Amino acid sequence: NTTNLFDSQTQSCLFKHAGIGIIKNNHIYLITGRNNPNNNAFSAHFHNDIGSFELNINKKDFIVDPGTYCYTENLDIRNKWRSTSAHNTILTNNIEQNNFDKDQPFFMNFQSKKSFKTKILN
């Protein structure tokens, strides 16, 4: 039953510098991924996940982040899991949000200028 997902127990918070928002109560857990390109940050753990999110309703996962399959053992798989298409976000014309060198698993070249607006309900 999803008719009353947002009730008086609903809490939300925004971690502005990280660009992450969370909405939760006893029925729903929603977390947004980064909502902007963080061009000034170290890129070792970044994925092309701007605008992605995870959703759990009544303790059941509906949409999850794939995480990282591996870091260095297989660079093709590492690059697949940090690509835009591996995340719950918008992919247009098979173009990555940011380019990365397939031989540099801990570097991402931030070209993305797009941001998503996040509004947290109170």
Helices and strands as residue ranges (DSSP letters): E 11-15, E 20-24, E 28-32, E 53-57, E 60-63, H 75-81, G 84-86
